[in-house]
Amino acid sequence: IKIIQSKKISEEYFNDLNKITQIKFDYKNKLSPEVATTHYASLLMDYKPEDILFAGNIFKEFNEPLIRKYLDLFTLDNLNIYFLSISFETECELTEKWYGTKYHKESIDITEKEIDSYTCEHYLDYVPKNKFIPKNFEILPTPENIGKYPEKIIENKNCEVWFLQDNIFKKPKAYLVAQFLIPNNLCNFSEIKNRVISILLEKIINQELGEWVYMAKEANVIFSFSITNNKCQIIYCGFNNR
């Protein structure tokens, strides 16, 4: 927290966040009636009725003093730490009046001096510039005589590419599935060793891509990588521009 408080408030990061939230709002997927009703009704506790459609979704004004004010509220004076475990039951001499839950409370034995003397070995900073934020939302023109089924547009000894253009929803989005086929005799999942190795490889690849996948998801891009007994599969869903 001390390190975060010492950082300069980044207007560039705020602007990226502003663009992302605006895009998510402009191209928000449809909600079911019951989900939408519950969601918007709960917002009435905190927002005016005329603001609930975009409340919590749109950030227009960069206000560094206000952000700094809230960051500075992280102090020892208003810090609560909760330990939840049935093993503490014998130490809980107090009883909460509504549900009868047993609990115990005591002051935190830590000082500002101890915190200032602590050396954090972790690197904490803003994420890099997000390259996945789209800028162009132009709808591609619909070709003449477009079919309703995918058509093969590339074929050679190494790959096949199939394509279908959306002419119903007309959104500047793409859905891409890439499948790398694995010979059946190379990765037989009936052997537990092969299955374990494939799970480890899948986790390693996803871990290696972690920072990129995080930024992609922040920009409303869905990405996944998985391995089955006959293929490695990548799924991407997002805006055409990125």
MARZA-249779 format. One line per field, with one value per residue: chain; residue in three letters; x, y, z of N, C-alpha, C in turn. Coordinates in nm, 4 decimals, padded with zeros to 6 digits, m for minus. Layout:
chain = (A  ...) $
res = (ala  ...) $
nxx = (X  ...) $
nyy = (Y  ...) $
nzz = (Z  ...) $
caxx = (X  ...) $
cayy = (Y  ...) $
cazz = (Z  ...) $
cxx = (X  ...) $
cyy = (Y  ...) $
czz = (Z  ...) $
***
This chain:
chain = (A  A  A  A  A  A  A  A  A  A  A  A  A  A  A  A  A  A  A  A  A  A  A  A  A  A  A  A  A  A  A  A  A  A  A  A  A  A  A  A  A  A  A  A  A  A  A  A  A  A  A  A  A  A  A  A  A  A  A  A  A  A  A  A  A  A  A  A  A  A  A  A  A  A  A  A  A  A  A  A  A  A  A  A  A  A  A  A  A  A  A  A  A  A  A  A  A  A  A  A  A  A  A  A  A  A  A  A  A  A  A  A  A  A  A  A  A  A  A  A  A  A  A  A  A  A  A  A  A  A  A  A  A  A  A  A  A  A  A  A  A  A  A  A  A  A  A  A  A  A  A  A  A  A  A  A  A  A  A  A  A  A  A  A  A  A  A  A  A  A  A  A  A  A  A  A  A  A  A  A  A  A  A  A  A  A  A  A  A  A  A  A  A  A  A  A  A  A  A  A  A  A  A  A  A  A  A  A  A  A  A  A  A  A  A  A  A  A  A  A  A  A  A  A  A  A  A  A  A  A  A  A  A  A  A  A  A  A  A  A  A  A) $
res = (ile  lys  ile  ile  gln  ser  lys  lys  ile  ser  glu  glu  tyr  phe  asn  asp  leu  asn  lys  ile  thr  gln  ile  lys  phe  asp  tyr  lys  asn  lys  leu  ser  pro  glu  val  ala  thr  thr  his  tyr  ala  ser  leu  leu  met  asp  tyr  lys  pro  glu  asp  ile  leu  phe  ala  gly  asn  ile  phe  lys  glu  phe  asn  glu  pro  leu  ile  arg  lys  tyr  leu  asp  leu  phe  thr  leu  asp  asn  leu  asn  ile  tyr  phe  leu  ser  ile  ser  phe  glu  thr  glu  cys  glu  leu  thr  glu  lys  trp  tyr  gly  thr  lys  tyr  his  lys  glu  ser  ile  asp  ile  thr  glu  lys  glu  ile  asp  ser  tyr  thr  cys  glu  his  tyr  leu  asp  tyr  val  pro  lys  asn  lys  phe  ile  pro  lys  asn  phe  glu  ile  leu  pro  thr  pro  glu  asn  ile  gly  lys  tyr  pro  glu  lys  ile  ile  glu  asn  lys  asn  cys  glu  val  trp  phe  leu  gln  asp  asn  ile  phe  lys  lys  pro  lys  ala  tyr  leu  val  ala  gln  phe  leu  ile  pro  asn  asn  leu  cys  asn  phe  ser  glu  ile  lys  asn  arg  val  ile  ser  ile  leu  leu  glu  lys  ile  ile  asn  gln  glu  leu  gly  glu  trp  val  tyr  met  ala  lys  glu  ala  asn  val  ile  phe  ser  phe  ser  ile  thr  asn  asn  lys  cys  gln  ile  ile  tyr  cys  gly  phe  asn  asn  arg) $
nxx = (00.0832  00.1962  00.3798  00.2093  00.0766  00.2864  00.3214  00.2927  m00.0157  m00.1525  m00.2512  m00.2604  m00.3130  m00.5659  m00.7029  m00.6929  m00.8504  m01.0883  m01.1515  m01.1875  m01.4049  m01.6028  m01.6263  m01.7116  m01.9583  m02.0889  m02.1034  m02.2326  m02.3417  m02.6639  m02.8772  m03.0516  m03.3975  m03.4499  m03.1929  m03.1064  m03.3011  m03.2588  m02.9923  m02.9994  m03.1851  m03.0487  m02.8552  m02.9914  m02.9655  m02.7382  m02.7171  m02.8656  m03.1869  m03.1761  m02.9162  m02.8519  m02.8194  m02.5652  m02.4083  m02.1191  m02.0026  m01.9088  m01.6429  m01.5679  m01.4278  m01.1053  m00.9747  m00.7347  m00.6718  m00.8950  m00.8675  m00.6216  m00.6969  m00.8596  m00.6748  m00.5034  m00.6491  m00.5921  m00.4769  m00.3255  m00.5044  m00.7661  m00.7744  m00.8888  m00.8390  m00.9347  m00.9664  m01.0833  m01.1931  m01.2809  m01.1209  m01.0652  m01.2654  m01.2701  m01.1483  m01.3216  m01.5057  m01.7128  m02.0447  m02.2272  m02.5183  m02.7342  m02.7206  m02.6011  m02.3354  m02.0147  m01.7360  m01.4196  m01.2281  m00.9433  m00.6809  m00.4577  m00.1271  00.0916  00.3133  00.3635  00.6327  00.7345  00.6135  00.7277  00.9886  00.9843  01.0848  00.9709  00.9786  00.8565  00.7732  00.5824  00.3722  00.2133  00.0319  00.1683  00.1248  m00.1891  m00.2359  m00.4549  m00.6818  m00.9452  m00.9711  m01.0957  m01.4210  m01.5603  m01.8052  m01.7624  m01.8241  m02.0939  m02.0379  m02.1561  m02.4017  m02.3562  m02.3126  m02.4971  m02.3527  m02.0252  m01.7399  m01.4692  m01.1688  m00.8945  m00.6670  m00.4179  m00.1363  m00.0806  m00.2815  m00.6301  m00.8603  m01.1587  m01.4374  m01.6939  m01.9042  m02.0715  m02.3931  m02.6142  m02.6175  m02.4385  m02.2028  m01.8875  m01.7127  m01.5179  m01.4988  m01.2842  m01.1536  m00.8871  m00.7448  m00.5035  m00.4160  m00.3480  m00.1691  m00.3307  m00.1830  00.0112  m00.0690  m00.2309  m00.5006  m00.5877  m00.3796  m00.2534  m00.0221  00.0211  m00.2031  m00.1586  00.0782  m00.0153  m00.1957  m00.0206  00.1376  m00.0544  m00.1199  00.1292  00.1665  m00.0554  00.0134  00.2482  00.1481  00.0106  00.0192  m00.0392  m00.2869  m00.4333  m00.4372  m00.5716  m00.8252  m00.9029  m00.9525  m01.1840  m01.1585  m01.1878  m00.9997  m00.8672  m00.6782  m00.6420  m00.5908  m00.6757  m00.7369  m00.6820  m00.6166  m00.4736  m00.6202  m00.7111  m00.9095  m01.0520  m01.2212  m01.3359  m01.2955  m01.2760  m01.0690  m00.8544) $
nyy = (m00.1209  00.1232  00.1578  00.1781  00.4152  00.5913  00.6179  00.8083  00.9411  00.8116  00.9681  00.8761  00.6022  00.6209  00.7340  00.5221  00.3399  00.4799  00.4753  00.2001  00.1371  00.2926  00.1699  m00.0867  m00.0171  00.0949  m00.1226  m00.3218  m00.6471  m00.8065  m00.8265  m01.0628  m01.0180  m01.0563  m01.0477  m00.7907  m00.6298  m00.6888  m00.6033  m00.3232  m00.2306  m00.2667  m00.0704  00.1608  00.2190  00.3659  00.5516  00.8181  00.7864  00.8634  00.8106  00.5434  00.3689  00.4027  00.4075  00.3354  00.2358  00.4247  00.6513  00.9710  01.2010  01.2989  01.3159  01.3945  01.4903  01.3861  01.1089  01.0746  01.1505  00.9351  00.7237  00.7984  00.7357  00.4833  00.3767  00.2916  00.3600  00.3116  00.0458  m00.2832  m00.6224  m00.9446  m01.2680  m01.5775  m01.8729  m02.1964  m02.2909  m02.0887  m02.0754  m02.1214  m01.8963  m01.6933  m01.4723  m01.2977  m01.2231  m01.1890  m00.9933  m01.0401  m01.2854  m01.4503  m01.5178  m01.6146  m01.4168  m01.2393  m00.9554  m00.7418  m00.4984  m00.4052  m00.4990  m00.3224  m00.0831  00.2416  00.2800  00.0223  m00.0524  00.1318  00.0451  m00.1860  m00.3751  m00.4047  m00.6662  m00.7030  m00.6003  m00.3310  m00.1690  00.0351  m00.1327  m00.2135  m00.0063  m00.0569  m00.2521  m00.3651  m00.2155  m00.1168  00.1031  00.1500  00.1121  00.0438  m00.1083  m00.3916  m00.4058  m00.5999  m00.8731  m00.9455  m01.1978  m01.3512  m01.6461  m01.8581  m02.0342  m02.1315  m02.0707  m02.2238  m02.0600  m02.0724  m02.3280  m02.5639  m02.7933  m02.7744  m02.6361  m02.5373  m02.2770  m02.1413  m01.9257  m01.7052  m01.4380  m01.2098  m01.1063  m01.0398  m00.9504  m00.7421  m00.6259  m00.4769  m00.6992  m01.0000  m01.3579  m01.6045  m01.9242  m02.1337  m02.4358  m02.6720  m02.9651  m03.2798  m03.5791  m03.8894  m04.0967  m03.9632  m03.8242  m03.9770  m03.9767  m04.1755  m04.2731  m04.1905  m04.0417  m03.8915  m03.7258  m03.5776  m03.4440  m03.2876  m03.1196  m02.9784  m02.8501  m02.6902  m02.5179  m02.3940  m02.2540  m02.0796  m01.9382  m01.8153  m01.6430  m01.4716  m01.1862  m01.0607  m01.1737  m01.0729  m00.7936  m00.8073  m00.9055  m00.6899  m00.5074  m00.6000  m00.8333  m01.1730  m01.4526  m01.7788  m02.0759  m02.4170  m02.7742  m03.0759  m03.4307  m03.4588  m03.2172  m02.8827  m02.5839  m02.2517  m01.9840  m01.6835  m01.3837  m01.0759  m00.7251  m00.6402  m00.4647  m00.5067) $
nzz = (00.0000  00.0771  m00.1294  m00.3517  m00.2812  m00.3101  m00.5789  m00.8824  m00.9920  m01.2780  m01.5635  m01.8215  m01.7942  m01.6820  m01.8986  m02.0809  m01.9391  m01.9427  m02.2182  m02.2552  m02.0851  m02.2033  m02.4529  m02.3755  m02.2753  m02.4985  m02.6692  m02.5321  m02.4443  m02.4757  m02.1882  m01.9846  m01.8924  m01.6118  m01.4964  m01.5736  m01.4448  m01.1699  m01.1448  m01.2118  m01.0264  m00.7849  m00.8091  m00.7567  m00.4928  m00.4682  m00.6742  m00.8716  m01.0330  m01.3065  m01.3684  m01.3589  m01.5797  m01.6866  m01.4643  m01.2823  m01.5079  m01.6901  m01.7036  m01.6889  m01.6007  m01.5146  m01.2069  m01.0218  m00.7509  m00.6092  m00.6441  m00.5164  m00.2609  m00.1781  m00.1908  00.0132  00.2328  00.3148  00.5907  00.9119  01.1089  01.0206  00.9587  00.9299  01.0051  00.9242  01.0576  00.9750  01.0996  01.2170  01.4111  01.5870  01.7682  02.0490  02.1455  02.1101  02.2754  02.2506  02.1262  01.8312  01.7754  01.5962  01.4507  01.6280  01.6069  01.7115  01.8142  01.8312  01.9213  01.8878  01.9347  01.6691  01.6701  01.5539  01.4111  01.2521  01.2111  01.1886  00.9492  00.7691  00.7739  00.6375  00.3563  00.0374  m00.1865  m00.4223  m00.7545  m00.8264  m01.0445  m01.3021  m01.5635  m01.8926  m02.1920  m02.3293  m02.5995  m02.7109  m02.7185  m02.9164  m03.2028  m03.4410  m03.5469  m03.7684  m03.9719  m04.1680  m04.5197  m04.6538  m04.8586  m05.1933  m05.2613  m05.0318  m04.8452  m04.6129  m04.4740  m04.3461  m04.5575  m04.7299  m04.7503  m04.7670  m04.8425  m04.7962  m04.7727  m04.5056  m04.3675  m04.3232  m04.3846  m04.2794  m04.3378  m04.2266  m04.2735  m04.0642  m04.1209  m03.9850  m03.7065  m03.7277  m03.5984  m03.5059  m03.4603  m03.4153  m03.4261  m03.3570  m03.4113  m03.3699  m03.4509  m03.3775  m03.5005  m03.3473  m03.3918  m03.3265  m03.2100  m03.0774  m02.8532  m02.6497  m02.4487  m02.2851  m02.1468  m01.8400  m01.7904  m02.0253  m02.0151  m01.7795  m01.8478  m02.0610  m01.9286  m01.7604  m01.9552  m02.0801  m01.8653  m01.8268  m02.0691  m02.0634  m01.8325  m01.9167  m02.1066  m01.9499  m01.8785  m02.1213  m02.1783  m01.9670  m02.0267  m02.2691  m02.1903  m02.0323  m02.2324  m02.3339  m02.4796  m02.5429  m02.4642  m02.4953  m02.4278  m02.4901  m02.4451  m02.5973  m02.6474  m02.9153  m03.0284  m03.0071  m02.9010  m02.9772  m02.8827  m02.9762  m02.9195  m03.0062  m03.0878  m03.4357  m03.5084  m03.3338) $
caxx = (00.0000  00.2868  00.4363  00.1019  00.0535  00.3995  00.3221  00.2222  m00.1426  m00.1300  m00.3647  m00.2613  m00.3832  m00.7071  m00.7595  m00.7139  m00.9662  m01.2039  m01.1839  m01.2350  m01.5388  m01.6944  m01.6467  m01.7937  m02.0939  m02.1468  m02.1239  m02.2719  m02.4291  m02.7978  m02.8973  m03.1855  m03.4793  m03.4372  m03.0589  m03.1048  m03.3850  m03.1883  m02.8710  m03.0302  m03.2538  m02.9480  m02.7820  m03.0727  m02.9208  m02.6205  m02.7181  m02.9933  m03.2517  m03.1331  m02.7761  m02.8222  m02.7828  m02.4209  m02.3390  m02.0159  m01.9515  m01.8480  m01.5589  m01.5423  m01.3452  m00.9831  m00.9671  m00.6193  m00.6851  m00.9943  m00.8056  m00.5207  m00.7673  m00.9024  m00.5551  m00.4466  m00.7332  m00.5381  m00.3884  m00.3429  m00.6167  m00.8947  m00.7471  m00.9429  m00.7921  m01.0260  m00.9267  m01.2038  m01.1605  m01.3482  m01.0207  m01.0606  m01.3915  m01.2489  m01.0990  m01.4270  m01.5870  m01.8207  m02.1501  m02.2948  m02.6554  m02.8379  m02.7141  m02.5397  m02.2013  m01.9092  m01.6221  m01.3248  m01.1589  m00.8319  m00.6045  m00.3493  00.0014  00.1858  00.3357  00.4068  00.7774  00.7551  00.5735  00.8270  01.1149  00.9662  01.1278  00.8884  01.0608  00.7746  00.7689  00.4444  00.3639  00.1040  00.0523  00.2131  00.0217  m00.2755  m00.2420  m00.5763  m00.7955  m00.9766  m00.9934  m01.1803  m01.5416  m01.6293  m01.8638  m01.7171  m01.9366  m02.1358  m02.0191  m02.2751  m02.4240  m02.2952  m02.3834  m02.5296  m02.2628  m01.8834  m01.6771  m01.3249  m01.1013  m00.7541  m00.6403  m00.2904  m00.1035  m00.0648  m00.3957  m00.7536  m00.9221  m01.2995  m01.4809  m01.8355  m01.9253  m02.1997  m02.4775  m02.7358  m02.6001  m02.3651  m02.1157  m01.7481  m01.6466  m01.4793  m01.4872  m01.1831  m01.1139  m00.7726  m00.7232  m00.3820  m00.4482  m00.2420  m00.1907  m00.3888  m00.0839  00.1081  m00.1229  m00.3424  m00.5405  m00.6159  m00.2609  m00.2596  00.0982  m00.0037  m00.3031  m00.0945  00.1720  m00.0926  m00.2492  00.0920  00.1745  m00.1624  m00.1045  00.2532  00.1429  m00.1458  00.0898  00.3427  00.0704  m00.0753  00.0090  m00.1072  m00.4267  m00.4963  m00.4646  m00.6742  m00.9551  m00.9377  m01.0021  m01.3054  m01.1226  m01.1903  m00.8941  m00.8447  m00.5944  m00.6676  m00.5407  m00.7566  m00.6591  m00.6475  m00.5869  m00.4570  m00.7221  m00.7107  m01.0352  m01.0413  m01.3443  m01.3163  m01.3200  m01.1960  m00.9549  m00.7437) $
cayy = (00.0000  00.2391  00.1733  00.2290  00.5553  00.6731  00.6293  00.9196  00.9020  00.8125  01.0108  00.7903  00.4798  00.6596  00.7517  00.3871  00.2854  00.5539  00.4225  00.0627  00.1370  00.3486  00.0659  m00.1915  00.0363  00.1135  m00.2520  m00.4155  m00.7553  m00.8032  m00.8933  m01.1188  m00.9231  m01.0689  m01.0014  m00.6453  m00.5700  m00.7015  m00.5208  m00.1801  m00.2008  m00.2566  00.0553  00.2717  00.2492  00.4530  00.6479  00.8758  00.7034  00.8992  00.7748  00.4017  00.2936  00.4064  00.4164  00.2336  00.1912  00.5346  00.7394  01.0825  01.3092  01.2637  01.4016  01.3431  01.5135  01.2954  00.9751  01.0799  01.1561  00.8005  00.6439  00.8373  00.6822  00.3541  00.4007  00.1985  00.4029  00.2564  m00.0879  m00.4025  m00.7500  m01.0503  m01.4083  m01.6597  m02.0146  m02.2623  m02.3207  m01.9759  m02.0728  m02.1150  m01.7627  m01.5955  m01.4535  m01.2045  m01.2812  m01.0928  m00.9971  m01.0785  m01.4273  m01.5276  m01.5614  m01.5871  m01.3455  m01.1779  m00.8439  m00.6844  m00.3985  m00.4593  m00.4625  m00.2866  00.0616  00.3024  00.2604  m00.1128  m00.0530  00.2079  m00.0285  m00.3069  m00.3645  m00.4871  m00.7237  m00.7168  m00.4834  m00.2861  m00.0521  00.0278  m00.2252  m00.1438  00.0488  m00.1650  m00.2520  m00.4332  m00.1233  m00.0882  00.2421  00.1523  00.0321  00.0411  m00.2362  m00.4324  m00.4206  m00.7373  m00.9102  m00.9932  m01.3423  m01.4152  m01.7661  m01.8654  m02.1316  m02.0973  m02.1104  m02.2452  m01.9551  m02.1112  m02.4705  m02.6180  m02.9177  m02.7496  m02.5764  m02.4961  m02.1597  m02.1247  m01.7907  m01.6683  m01.2992  m01.1826  m01.0038  m01.0329  m00.8627  m00.6250  m00.5700  m00.4765  m00.8005  m01.1241  m01.4768  m01.6845  m02.0508  m02.1960  m02.5704  m02.7379  m03.1069  m03.3646  m03.7204  m03.9662  m04.1803  m03.8775  m03.7763  m04.0630  m03.9375  m04.2921  m04.2880  m04.0812  m03.9584  m03.7959  m03.6291  m03.4891  m03.3582  m03.1907  m03.0204  m02.8931  m02.7666  m02.5910  m02.4185  m02.3192  m02.1610  m01.9750  m01.8560  m01.7351  m01.5405  m01.4099  m01.0401  m01.0250  m01.2141  m00.9762  m00.6696  m00.8365  m00.9124  m00.5538  m00.4392  m00.6697  m00.9414  m01.3036  m01.5392  m01.9016  m02.1789  m02.5453  m02.8933  m03.1971  m03.5479  m03.4585  m03.0827  m02.7621  m02.4911  m02.1119  m01.9140  m01.5380  m01.3113  m00.9354  m00.6304  m00.6651  m00.3760  m00.5541) $
cazz = (00.0000  00.0798  m00.2637  m00.4373  m00.2449  m00.3534  m00.7243  m00.9455  m01.0531  m01.4230  m01.6460  m01.9402  m01.7575  m01.6671  m02.0327  m02.1338  m01.8688  m01.9924  m02.3513  m02.2411  m02.0265  m02.3028  m02.5541  m02.3149  m02.2614  m02.6320  m02.7353  m02.4278  m02.4872  m02.4169  m02.0606  m01.9661  m01.8155  m01.4668  m01.4584  m01.5890  m01.3403  m01.0416  m01.1490  m01.2082  m00.9009  m00.6787  m00.8266  m00.7059  m00.3563  m00.4709  m00.7839  m00.9112  m01.1369  m01.4420  m01.3871  m01.3342  m01.6991  m01.7085  m01.3356  m01.2645  m01.6373  m01.7647  m01.6230  m01.7795  m01.5479  m01.4430  m01.0888  m00.9452  m00.6063  m00.5515  m00.6402  m00.4112  m00.1322  m00.1398  m00.1664  00.1428  00.3407  00.3570  00.7050  01.0231  01.1930  00.9761  00.9070  00.9945  00.9518  00.9679  01.0498  00.9826  01.1130  01.3281  01.5141  01.6810  01.8426  02.1941  02.1800  02.0812  02.3950  02.2170  02.0421  01.7435  01.8270  01.5009  01.4132  01.7349  01.5679  01.8093  01.7579  01.9246  01.8571  01.9634  01.8597  01.5863  01.7290  01.4484  01.4114  01.1261  01.2005  01.1360  00.8086  00.6922  00.7683  00.5576  00.2178  m00.0509  m00.2930  m00.5426  m00.8417  m00.8451  m01.1316  m01.3967  m01.6744  m02.0142  m02.2796  m02.3765  m02.7457  m02.7554  m02.7207  m03.0564  m03.2426  m03.5606  m03.5269  m03.8966  m04.0100  m04.3005  m04.6136  m04.6791  m04.9999  m05.2636  m05.2643  m04.9155  m04.8045  m04.4709  m04.4127  m04.3638  m04.6832  m04.7214  m04.8273  m04.7827  m04.8204  m04.8431  m04.7029  m04.3622  m04.2986  m04.3883  m04.3223  m04.3119  m04.3018  m04.2400  m04.2315  m03.9984  m04.1834  m03.9034  m03.5896  m03.7764  m03.4957  m03.5516  m03.3794  m03.4811  m03.3417  m03.4246  m03.3498  m03.4375  m03.3981  m03.4236  m03.4840  m03.2930  m03.4275  m03.2157  m03.1427  m03.0079  m02.7252  m02.6140  m02.3135  m02.2016  m02.0619  m01.7431  m01.8041  m02.1335  m01.9703  m01.6823  m01.9209  m02.1393  m01.8336  m01.7201  m02.0703  m02.0952  m01.7586  m01.8511  m02.1800  m02.0143  m01.7387  m01.9950  m02.1766  m01.8493  m01.8835  m02.2459  m02.1660  m01.8753  m02.0993  m02.3691  m02.1221  m01.9935  m02.3520  m02.3761  m02.5707  m02.4774  m02.5185  m02.4190  m02.4897  m02.4254  m02.5130  m02.5849  m02.6878  m03.0581  m03.0810  m02.9256  m02.9516  m02.9347  m02.9123  m02.9609  m02.9527  m02.9737  m03.1960  m03.5555  m03.5159  m03.2512) $
cxx = (00.0861  00.3448  00.3319  00.0762  00.1654  00.4038  00.2474  00.0919  m00.1307  m00.2561  m00.3747  m00.3368  m00.5331  m00.7738  m00.7855  m00.8382  m01.0950  m01.2487  m01.2461  m01.3773  m01.6421  m01.7276  m01.7371  m01.9390  m02.1624  m02.1823  m02.1598  m02.3664  m02.5646  m02.8002  m03.0371  m03.2655  m03.4580  m03.3006  m03.0530  m03.1835  m03.3148  m03.0678  m02.9045  m03.1035  m03.1534  m02.8703  m02.8594  m03.0367  m02.8112  m02.6256  m02.8582  m03.0538  m03.2016  m02.9890  m02.7507  m02.7802  m02.6320  m02.3410  m02.2398  m01.9557  m01.8742  m01.7696  m01.5122  m01.4331  m01.2235  m00.9639  m00.8569  m00.6311  m00.7843  m00.9385  m00.7026  m00.5850  m00.8071  m00.7831  m00.4975  m00.5303  m00.6852  m00.4337  m00.4136  m00.4661  m00.7498  m00.8792  m00.8128  m00.8854  m00.8803  m00.9606  m01.0531  m01.1627  m01.2344  m01.2515  m01.0084  m01.1789  m01.3706  m01.2015  m01.2081  m01.5221  m01.7037  m01.9204  m02.2202  m02.4464  m02.7602  m02.8390  m02.6468  m02.4014  m02.0996  m01.7939  m01.5358  m01.2591  m01.0504  m00.7580  m00.4916  m00.2164  00.1039  00.1960  00.3766  00.5562  00.8081  00.7218  00.6786  00.9583  01.1062  01.0089  01.0461  00.9735  00.9835  00.7747  00.6235  00.4435  00.2417  00.1375  00.1019  00.0947  m00.0588  m00.2946  m00.3710  m00.6981  m00.8262  m00.9999  m01.0912  m01.2989  m01.6251  m01.6820  m01.8183  m01.8372  m01.9673  m02.1172  m02.1504  m02.2808  m02.3564  m02.3794  m02.4127  m02.4434  m02.1175  m01.8301  m01.5269  m01.2550  m00.9527  m00.7430  m00.5039  m00.2565  m00.0944  m00.1911  m00.5170  m00.8069  m01.0647  m01.3467  m01.6320  m01.8521  m02.0654  m02.2752  m02.6114  m02.7195  m02.5240  m02.2915  m01.9716  m01.6624  m01.6143  m01.4729  m01.3972  m01.1534  m01.0007  m00.7456  m00.5984  m00.3984  m00.3249  m00.2700  m00.2361  m00.2853  00.0184  00.0600  m00.2497  m00.3818  m00.5807  m00.4967  m00.2518  m00.1389  00.0783  m00.1008  m00.2411  00.0004  00.0963  m00.1508  m00.1397  00.1320  00.0723  m00.1482  00.0199  00.2320  00.0517  m00.0761  00.1845  00.2717  m00.0086  m00.0918  m00.0646  m00.2558  m00.5014  m00.5324  m00.5727  m00.8130  m01.0000  m00.9979  m01.1209  m01.2780  m01.1216  m01.0864  m00.8821  m00.7580  m00.6179  m00.6125  m00.6382  m00.6748  m00.6239  m00.6175  m00.5509  m00.5512  m00.7066  m00.8447  m01.0154  m01.1735  m01.3256  m01.3441  m01.2238  m01.0653  m00.8332  m00.7429) $
cyy = (00.1251  00.2656  00.2310  00.3771  00.6462  00.6947  00.7537  00.8668  00.9188  00.8526  00.9240  00.6606  00.5070  00.6729  00.6174  00.3248  00.3508  00.5003  00.2836  00.0588  00.1926  00.2445  m00.0450  m00.1461  00.0457  m00.0191  m00.3605  m00.5211  m00.7450  m00.8793  m00.9535  m01.0228  m00.9327  m01.0208  m00.8491  m00.5770  m00.5726  m00.6085  m00.3727  m00.1409  m00.1840  m00.1255  00.1750  00.3083  00.3549  00.5632  00.7036  00.7918  00.7354  00.8573  00.6240  00.3247  00.2943  00.4170  00.3013  00.1842  00.2990  00.6237  00.8539  01.1770  01.2559  01.3629  01.3488  01.3706  01.4184  01.1529  00.9691  01.0805  01.0162  00.7084  00.6720  00.7887  00.5446  00.3771  00.2953  00.2320  00.3417  00.1165  m00.1949  m00.5258  m00.8600  m01.1872  m01.4925  m01.8070  m02.0730  m02.2912  m02.2077  m01.9765  m02.0566  m01.9767  m01.6561  m01.5835  m01.3580  m01.2728  m01.1721  m01.1088  m01.0487  m01.2292  m01.5143  m01.5799  m01.5214  m01.5131  m01.2873  m01.0605  m00.7903  m00.5857  m00.4656  m00.4073  m00.4378  m00.1341  00.1101  00.2796  00.1226  m00.1204  00.0175  00.1328  m00.1535  m00.2814  m00.4603  m00.5367  m00.7400  m00.5870  m00.4482  m00.1611  m00.0684  m00.0742  m00.1463  m00.0876  m00.0649  m00.1560  m00.3130  m00.3412  m00.0850  00.0615  00.2531  00.0582  00.0244  m00.1007  m00.2720  m00.4492  m00.5677  m00.7705  m00.9559  m01.1455  m01.4140  m01.5346  m01.7652  m01.9680  m02.0883  m02.1495  m02.1248  m02.1432  m01.9821  m02.2609  m02.5044  m02.7403  m02.8997  m02.6988  m02.5575  m02.3753  m02.1462  m01.9883  m01.7767  m01.5257  m01.2820  m01.0744  m00.9929  m00.9304  m00.7348  m00.5522  m00.5746  m00.5756  m00.9234  m01.2364  m01.5740  m01.8101  m02.1094  m02.3302  m02.6307  m02.8871  m03.1860  m03.5087  m03.8005  m04.0469  m04.0976  m03.8378  m03.8538  m04.0377  m04.0567  m04.3245  m04.1660  m03.9884  m03.8513  m03.6864  m03.5289  m03.3921  m03.2510  m03.0814  m02.9241  m02.7986  m02.6556  m02.4797  m02.3330  m02.2140  m02.0467  m01.8822  m01.7629  m01.6199  m01.4521  m01.2598  m00.9942  m01.0571  m01.1182  m00.8481  m00.6903  m00.8381  m00.7743  m00.4772  m00.5132  m00.7735  m01.0718  m01.3927  m01.6633  m01.9971  m02.3091  m02.6591  m03.0083  m03.3147  m03.5489  m03.3201  m02.9844  m02.6576  m02.3528  m02.0509  m01.7656  m01.4754  m01.1660  m00.8479  m00.6549  m00.5880  m00.4262  m00.7056) $
czz = (00.0000  m00.0586  m00.3594  m00.4094  m00.2945  m00.5045  m00.7702  m01.0063  m01.2041  m01.4981  m01.7718  m01.9121  m01.7414  m01.8040  m02.1006  m02.0712  m01.9179  m02.1288  m02.3409  m02.1883  m02.1244  m02.4098  m02.4995  m02.3032  m02.3982  m02.6982  m02.6337  m02.4838  m02.4163  m02.2845  m02.0570  m01.8785  m01.6648  m01.4178  m01.4645  m01.4773  m01.2047  m01.0352  m01.1326  m01.0798  m00.7865  m00.6871  m00.7716  m00.5622  m00.3559  m00.5769  m00.8071  m01.0231  m01.2778  m01.4716  m01.3886  m01.4590  m01.7237  m01.5792  m01.3201  m01.3934  m01.7124  m01.6686  m01.7119  m01.7304  m01.4735  m01.3288  m00.9973  m00.7956  m00.5394  m00.5401  m00.5278  m00.2726  m00.0852  m00.1147  m00.0280  00.2610  00.3890  00.4661  00.8123  01.1068  01.1506  00.9159  00.9934  00.9260  01.0103  00.9522  01.0695  00.9890  01.2318  01.4423  01.6169  01.7782  01.9934  02.2390  02.1640  02.2010  02.3703  02.1242  01.9629  01.7628  01.7284  01.4729  01.5199  01.7024  01.6751  01.7417  01.8702  01.8512  01.9497  01.8745  01.7833  01.6400  01.6198  01.4437  01.2724  01.1035  01.1426  00.9870  00.7231  00.6779  00.6811  00.4131  00.1321  m00.1679  m00.4229  m00.6220  m00.8694  m00.9326  m01.2224  m01.5063  m01.7956  m02.0926  m02.3411  m02.5277  m02.8000  m02.7597  m02.8654  m03.0804  m03.3590  m03.5401  m03.6542  m03.9248  m04.1516  m04.3937  m04.6391  m04.8263  m05.0630  m05.2592  m05.1474  m04.8725  m04.6555  m04.3977  m04.4338  m04.4973  m04.6630  m04.8103  m04.8475  m04.7581  m04.8782  m04.7587  m04.5518  m04.2932  m04.3889  m04.3127  m04.3739  m04.2611  m04.3211  m04.1894  m04.1739  m04.0750  m04.1114  m03.7909  m03.6236  m03.6636  m03.5461  m03.4724  m03.4636  m03.3786  m03.4162  m03.3440  m03.4338  m03.3705  m03.4623  m03.3952  m03.4396  m03.3364  m03.3060  m03.1390  m03.0640  m02.8693  m02.6905  m02.4690  m02.2258  m02.1109  m01.9708  m01.7549  m01.9111  m02.0890  m01.8740  m01.7528  m01.9995  m02.0493  m01.7910  m01.8326  m02.0913  m01.9920  m01.7801  m01.9595  m02.1355  m01.9160  m01.8130  m02.0657  m02.0812  m01.8623  m02.0081  m02.2367  m02.0731  m01.9497  m02.2048  m02.3049  m02.0761  m02.1111  m02.4136  m02.4842  m02.4915  m02.5447  m02.4322  m02.4995  m02.4156  m02.5105  m02.4894  m02.6380  m02.8357  m03.1142  m02.9693  m02.9855  m02.8906  m02.9767  m02.8818  m03.0004  m02.9110  m03.0941  m03.3125  m03.5543  m03.4377  m03.2329) $
***
